[in-house]
């Protein structure tokens, strides 16, 4: 893809976000697109949002589970950017029409106290740089069609990355824990939709250890001259499948002694 094509794709995605009308598959429009193209589109969105006055509050990591990687035929996670208008209060309500096809995932969030970066970042570096960990919900949305109605082609990882890794919102629980308080591999969540259990999972589903997910992010960012900054929130990746959230949905995620997070959709 050319720089002009990156810019056009980003503009189309931003328009879809504003209007609530999805665009067609970028991977169908640009069959030649690759991972670098996808991140270039994401970066073009990033630059435009900064120009509009948005602020970065952190990063999300996706596709950390083997099940999702197998589904998309990839072997690495992806990442996206968290902006200040994506934060919702625990127990709050997402206004009607805010998102197109919202879904949620249960995750462990890392809140950083110091900068960390570089291609040789280690697990110990991430542990030292973490202020605390919390239960969290990520709200997903898709500004790109999940499937092309004419060809039946489904979206690829390149579509998802271009669309800011499908990120749309974040809800942090009120509980804050030192990173060594729990074995994060064994932190799990029961996810309820409208009072009925939908999904369960354990932190080990995230690259065997959520800390390793943040290590991956820091190393990937180093390739682009970026680093994780103090105060940023890192969503380490979901250990449940996405749960659909049509209007009227009430979500409760019970992380046991680790905490709980709630969000409602008007």
Helices and strands as residue ranges (DSSP letters): H 3-19, H 26-29, H 35-51, E 56-62, H 66-72, E 78-83, G 84-86, E 87-88, E 93-94, E 103-112, H 123-129, E 130-140, H 157-162, G 164-166, E 167-172, G 184-186, E 188-193, E 196-202, G 203-205, H 210-222, E 233-238, E 243-244, E 250-254, G 256-258, E 260-265
